[in-house]
Amino acid sequence: MTDLVPDRWLTVDGLANARDVGGLPLDGGGRVRTGVLLRTESLEGLGPAAVAYLTDELGVAQVLDLRTDHERTTYGLGALAAAGVPVHRLSFIPETGIALPEVDLGDSHPMLGHYLAYLEGRGEYVVDGVRRIATLDSGTTVVHCAAGKDRTGVLVALVCAAVGVPREEITADYALSATRIDALFRKWTTASGEPMPGVDELDRHRPRAEVMAEFLRLLDERHGGPVGWLRENGLTDDELARLRTRLRDGSA
């Protein structure tokens, strides 16, 4: 029914865009430890067997839900919450809608402004997400939003940068979700009875590596990098050290 495939994708009934952050290489050698941080889309499609696999075999101990309260009310918290797994509600978007940063981004991709807005408008939740990954005593964290690509992509990118994943690997991991857009929409439209979007609409939703690369470059320019931004917004040196201890493979 479910298997952890070698390329980090998780094959789980009810999920189309799930993978283990573990396995990404680290600067200086070693890899991110597997079974510590999983990234997915929303979890309402999980059945009992998938919940048992995630909790009993993969050791999921907490969920970071980056969606809005409106999304949670509409679609639910998902079967992991019903099974008793703690869910931390860390919305990256205010209920009244996202406030884009008042800065000229030129002809950059529109999602770049949204990513910066997550940090400017909901920075405390972004840092809290990193902190909860760092300070979980044992077990696995699942982080998700709706599709597992934008809000989830930003949090995972910050975590990866903080533990020493090279930039090109961060952007490549972010862009991997582009290969799952068709499957995500197929899952959603099957559930709703709506037709599949056309090719152009599907392509509009695909994450592009250059957007994440530019996002990280802007953090370098404005904050001395992702770690600089996290420190400016309250992540302590002890929490950063704990994050690195949890996610860096002991063989590194």
Secondary structure, DSSP 4 states (H G I P E B T S, - for coil): --EE-TTSBEE-TT-SS-EESTT-B-TTS-BBPTTSEEEES-STT--HHHHHIIIIIS-EEEEEE-S-HHHHHHH-S-HHHHTT--EEE--SS-TT-----SS--TT--HHHHHHHHHHHHHHHHHHHHHHHHHH--SSEEEEE-SSSSSHHHHHHHHHHHHHT--HHHHHHHHHHGGGGHHHHHHHHHHHHTPPPP-HHHHHHTS--HHHHHHHHHHHHHHHSSHHHHHHHTT--HHHHHHHHHHHB-TT-
